Amino acid sequence: MADGTLQPGDEVSWNTPQGETKGRVKKKLTSPTKIKGHRAAATTDDPQFLVESDASGNEAAHKPESIRRR
């Protein structure tokens, strides 16, 4: 998915080892960011998206190609 098509609040899904997870985009990351001890290596040329899981409320960074709009 092209990164310009996702906006904060968009409902998305992504695959995990436990199966498909659903959540919402919180924001676009364009600089390195730490999330729960993990470093998301986002840049303006290679952005990532901060998403929040509907089930757990946990946040994670995902590359645009790993998430799908629902």
PyMOL commands that set and color helices and strands:
alter all, ss='L'
color gray80, all
select helices_A, chain A and resi 3-5+64-66
alter helices_A, ss='H'
color red, helices_A
select strands_A, chain A and resi 11-16+19-29+33-35+38-40+48-53+59-62+68-69
alter strands_A, ss='S'
color yellow, strands_A
deselect
rebuild
show_as cartoon
